[in-house]
Amino acid sequence: METKMRILLCEDEESLGMLVREYLQAKGYDAELFLDGEAGLQAFQTGSYDMCLLDVMMPKMDGFMLAREIRAISPDVPIIFLTAKNLKDDILEGFKLGADDYLTKPFSMDELVYRMEAILRRVKGKGQTKVSRYLLGKIVFDTQRQSLIIGDKQTKLTTKESELLSLLCANVNQVLHRDVALKAIWTVDNYFNARSMDVYITKLRKHLREEPSVEITNVHGKGYRLIVPNVTEEA
């Protein structure tokens, strides 16, 4: 018997939360509803979830703070923000926290499930990556553990960071076109996803700065190039 995907749903508007929970349950998900951020965090600390759906404006602990706490516990669990806000700064703040997607209320239930399934397919698919490690100068990039290792220091990457760096490594010393990366990782090429990718590129540059021979450069009008003098792959 196939195990149902467990969904942590945090939504302070109870009627909407119940509607989303019932719809997800009808689609075969094991969805649990919590009405504030603190209750959601307690549930995440004691349970195991495959995805989190977080409202931004919640009592006791807002969605952004909850996402920070969740990321500290599990850096790679997928997160989708559900919010009435549609300001660019709020959307970018969500992506900076490692969000996988962002839906503005009111939203279509079918669209929510479509986006969830697209993210879950990517997460499931990353385990099928043929290359398990890249040696980038003195940095070891472990794609399976989503980590950068330099000597005794290990830095855990988010799912998006790992997927983007994997694409760059697969195209090392060549141009990774923006539209290719957007469609491969975010599935949709739009303004907000493009800005989100820029944020992740900046984060990756910070992670890689301890190896001076490795850099990610902008290729004007095209995309990015990961420059590595010598790169080694391990299956």
LOLO-484535 format. One record per residue (C-alpha): residue number from 0; z, y, x. Coordinates in steps of 0.5 Angstrom, whole numbers, plus 2048, in hexadecimal, padded with zeros to 3 digits. Each point is the difference from the previous one (the first is absolute). Example, Ala and Ser with C-alpha at 12.3 -4.5 7.8 and 13.67 -1.06 7.14 Angstrom:
% LOLO-484535
+-----+-----+-----+-----+
|  nr |  c3 |  c2 |  c1 |
+-----+-----+-----+-----+
|   0 | 810 | 7F7 | 819 |
|   1 | 7FE | 807 | 802 |
+-----+-----+-----+-----+
This chain:
% LOLO-484535
+-----+-----+-----+-----+
|  nr |  c3 |  c2 |  c1 |
+-----+-----+-----+-----+
|   0 | 800 | 800 | 800 |
|   1 | 7FE | 807 | 803 |
|   2 | 806 | 805 | 801 |
|   3 | 7FF | 806 | 7FD |
|   4 | 800 | 807 | 804 |
|   5 | 806 | 803 | 7FF |
|   6 | 800 | 808 | 7FF |
|   7 | 805 | 805 | 800 |
|   8 | 7FF | 805 | 7FB |
|   9 | 804 | 807 | 800 |
|  10 | 7FF | 804 | 7FB |
|  11 | 805 | 805 | 7FC |
|  12 | 7FC | 801 | 7FA |
|  13 | 802 | 7FA | 7FD |
|  14 | 7FB | 7FF | 7FA |
|  15 | 7FA | 801 | 806 |
|  16 | 804 | 7FB | 804 |
|  17 | 801 | 7FB | 7FB |
|  18 | 7F8 | 800 | 7FE |
|  19 | 7FE | 7FF | 807 |
|  20 | 805 | 7FB | 801 |
|  21 | 7FE | 7FC | 7FA |
|  22 | 7F8 | 801 | 802 |
|  23 | 801 | 7FD | 807 |
|  24 | 804 | 7FA | 7FD |
|  25 | 7FA | 7FF | 7FC |
|  26 | 7FC | 800 | 806 |
|  27 | 804 | 7FB | 803 |
|  28 | 804 | 804 | 804 |
|  29 | 808 | 7FF | 801 |
|  30 | 802 | 808 | 7FF |
|  31 | 807 | 803 | 800 |
|  32 | 801 | 807 | 7FD |
|  33 | 806 | 804 | 803 |
|  34 | 801 | 807 | 7FD |
|  35 | 802 | 804 | 806 |
|  36 | 7FF | 800 | 808 |
|  37 | 807 | 7FD | 802 |
|  38 | 7FF | 7FA | 7FB |
|  39 | 7FA | 7FF | 803 |
|  40 | 802 | 800 | 807 |
|  41 | 806 | 7FB | 7FE |
|  42 | 7FB | 7FB | 7FD |
|  43 | 7FB | 801 | 806 |
|  44 | 806 | 7FF | 805 |
|  45 | 802 | 7F9 | 7FD |
|  46 | 7FA | 7FE | 7FD |
|  47 | 7F9 | 7FE | 803 |
|  48 | 7FA | 804 | 7FD |
|  49 | 7F8 | 800 | 802 |
|  50 | 7FF | 807 | 7FD |
|  51 | 804 | 806 | 7FE |
|  52 | 7FD | 805 | 7FB |
|  53 | 804 | 806 | 801 |
|  54 | 801 | 807 | 7FB |
|  55 | 801 | 806 | 804 |
|  56 | 805 | 804 | 7FC |
|  57 | 806 | 7FB | 7FF |
|  58 | 807 | 802 | 7FF |
|  59 | 805 | 7FE | 805 |
|  60 | 7FB | 7FE | 805 |
|  61 | 7F8 | 803 | 800 |
|  62 | 7FA | 7FB | 802 |
|  63 | 7FF | 803 | 806 |
|  64 | 807 | 7FF | 803 |
|  65 | 800 | 7F9 | 7FD |
|  66 | 7FA | 7FF | 803 |
|  67 | 803 | 802 | 807 |
|  68 | 806 | 7FB | 7FF |
|  69 | 7FB | 7FA | 7FE |
|  70 | 7FB | 802 | 806 |
|  71 | 807 | 7FF | 804 |
|  72 | 801 | 7F9 | 7FD |
|  73 | 7F9 | 7FE | 800 |
|  74 | 7FB | 804 | 803 |
|  75 | 7FA | 7FC | 7FD |
|  76 | 801 | 7FF | 7F9 |
|  77 | 7FB | 804 | 7FC |
|  78 | 802 | 806 | 7FC |
|  79 | 7FC | 804 | 7FB |
|  80 | 803 | 806 | 7FD |
|  81 | 800 | 802 | 7F9 |
|  82 | 801 | 807 | 7FE |
|  83 | 7FE | 806 | 7FC |
|  84 | 7FF | 804 | 806 |
|  85 | 7F9 | 801 | 803 |
|  86 | 801 | 805 | 805 |
|  87 | 7FD | 7FF | 807 |
|  88 | 806 | 801 | 803 |
|  89 | 804 | 7FB | 7FC |
|  90 | 7FA | 7FB | 801 |
|  91 | 800 | 801 | 808 |
|  92 | 808 | 7FF | 800 |
|  93 | 7FF | 7F9 | 7FD |
|  94 | 7FB | 7FE | 804 |
|  95 | 804 | 802 | 806 |
|  96 | 805 | 7FC | 7FE |
|  97 | 7FC | 7FA | 800 |
|  98 | 7FD | 800 | 7F9 |
|  99 | 7FA | 7FB | 7FF |
| 100 | 7FE | 804 | 7F9 |
| 101 | 802 | 805 | 7FC |
| 102 | 7FF | 801 | 7F8 |
| 103 | 801 | 806 | 7FC |
| 104 | 802 | 800 | 7F9 |
| 105 | 7FE | 7FE | 7FB |
| 106 | 7FC | 7FA | 803 |
| 107 | 7FC | 7FB | 7FD |
| 108 | 804 | 7F9 | 800 |
| 109 | 7F9 | 7FC | 802 |
| 110 | 800 | 805 | 806 |
| 111 | 807 | 7FF | 802 |
| 112 | 7FF | 7F8 | 801 |
| 113 | 7F9 | 801 | 803 |
| 114 | 803 | 804 | 806 |
| 115 | 806 | 7FC | 800 |
| 116 | 7FB | 7FA | 801 |
| 117 | 7FC | 803 | 805 |
| 118 | 806 | 802 | 804 |
| 119 | 803 | 7F9 | 800 |
| 120 | 7F9 | 7FD | 802 |
| 121 | 800 | 804 | 806 |
| 122 | 807 | 7FE | 802 |
| 123 | 7FE | 7F8 | 7FE |
| 124 | 7FA | 801 | 804 |
| 125 | 803 | 803 | 807 |
| 126 | 803 | 7F9 | 801 |
| 127 | 7F9 | 7FE | 801 |
| 128 | 7FF | 804 | 806 |
| 129 | 7FD | 7FC | 806 |
| 130 | 802 | 804 | 805 |
| 131 | 808 | 800 | 801 |
| 132 | 801 | 804 | 806 |
| 133 | 7FD | 806 | 803 |
| 134 | 802 | 802 | 807 |
| 135 | 7FF | 808 | 800 |
| 136 | 801 | 802 | 807 |
| 137 | 808 | 7FE | 801 |
| 138 | 801 | 800 | 7F8 |
| 139 | 7FF | 7FA | 7FC |
| 140 | 7FE | 800 | 7F9 |
| 141 | 802 | 7FA | 7FC |
| 142 | 7FC | 800 | 7FA |
| 143 | 804 | 7FB | 7FD |
| 144 | 807 | 803 | 801 |
| 145 | 7FD | 807 | 7FF |
| 146 | 803 | 802 | 806 |
| 147 | 7FF | 804 | 806 |
| 148 | 804 | 7FD | 806 |
| 149 | 801 | 804 | 807 |
| 150 | 804 | 7FC | 805 |
| 151 | 807 | 7FF | 7FC |
| 152 | 7FE | 805 | 7FB |
| 153 | 7FD | 7FE | 7F9 |
| 154 | 7FE | 805 | 7FB |
| 155 | 7FE | 7FD | 7F9 |
| 156 | 7FA | 803 | 7FC |
| 157 | 7FF | 801 | 7F9 |
| 158 | 7FB | 7FC | 7FD |
| 159 | 7FB | 806 | 7FF |
| 160 | 801 | 801 | 808 |
| 161 | 7FF | 7F9 | 802 |
| 162 | 7F9 | 7FF | 7FC |
| 163 | 7FE | 807 | 802 |
| 164 | 801 | 7FE | 808 |
| 165 | 7FD | 7F9 | 7FF |
| 166 | 7FA | 804 | 7FD |
| 167 | 800 | 804 | 806 |
| 168 | 801 | 7FA | 805 |
| 169 | 7FB | 7FC | 7FD |
| 170 | 7FB | 806 | 801 |
| 171 | 803 | 802 | 807 |
| 172 | 7FC | 805 | 804 |
| 173 | 7FC | 801 | 7FA |
| 174 | 800 | 805 | 7FA |
| 175 | 804 | 7FE | 7FA |
| 176 | 7FC | 803 | 7FB |
| 177 | 805 | 804 | 7FB |
| 178 | 7FC | 7FD | 7F9 |
| 179 | 801 | 7F9 | 803 |
| 180 | 807 | 800 | 802 |
| 181 | 802 | 804 | 7F9 |
| 182 | 7FC | 7FA | 7FC |
| 183 | 803 | 7FB | 804 |
| 184 | 807 | 802 | 800 |
| 185 | 801 | 805 | 7FA |
| 186 | 7FA | 7FD | 7FC |
| 187 | 7FE | 807 | 7FD |
| 188 | 7FD | 806 | 804 |
| 189 | 803 | 806 | 7FD |
| 190 | 804 | 806 | 803 |
| 191 | 807 | 7FE | 7FF |
| 192 | 7FE | 7F9 | 804 |
| 193 | 7FD | 804 | 805 |
| 194 | 805 | 804 | 801 |
| 195 | 805 | 7FA | 800 |
| 196 | 7FC | 7FD | 806 |
| 197 | 800 | 806 | 804 |
| 198 | 808 | 800 | 7FF |
| 199 | 800 | 7F8 | 803 |
| 200 | 7FB | 802 | 806 |
| 201 | 805 | 805 | 802 |
| 202 | 806 | 7FB | 7FF |
| 203 | 7FC | 7FB | 804 |
| 204 | 7FF | 805 | 806 |
| 205 | 807 | 801 | 800 |
| 206 | 802 | 7F9 | 801 |
| 207 | 7FA | 7FF | 805 |
| 208 | 802 | 806 | 805 |
| 209 | 804 | 7FC | 804 |
| 210 | 7FA | 7FD | 803 |
| 211 | 7FC | 806 | 803 |
| 212 | 7FA | 7FC | 801 |
| 213 | 7FF | 7FF | 7F8 |
| 214 | 7FE | 805 | 7FB |
| 215 | 7FD | 801 | 7F9 |
| 216 | 7FB | 805 | 800 |
| 217 | 7FD | 804 | 7FB |
| 218 | 7F8 | 7FF | 7FF |
| 219 | 7FE | 806 | 7FD |
| 220 | 7FC | 7FF | 7F9 |
| 221 | 801 | 7F8 | 801 |
| 222 | 807 | 7FE | 801 |
| 223 | 804 | 7FD | 806 |
| 224 | 800 | 7FC | 806 |
| 225 | 805 | 7FC | 803 |
| 226 | 7FF | 801 | 808 |
| 227 | 803 | 7FA | 804 |
| 228 | 7FE | 7FF | 807 |
| 229 | 802 | 7F9 | 800 |
| 230 | 801 | 7FC | 7F9 |
| 231 | 802 | 7F9 | 800 |
| 232 | 800 | 7FC | 7F9 |
| 233 | 804 | 7F9 | 7FF |
| 234 | 7FE | 7FC | 7FA |
+-----+-----+-----+-----+
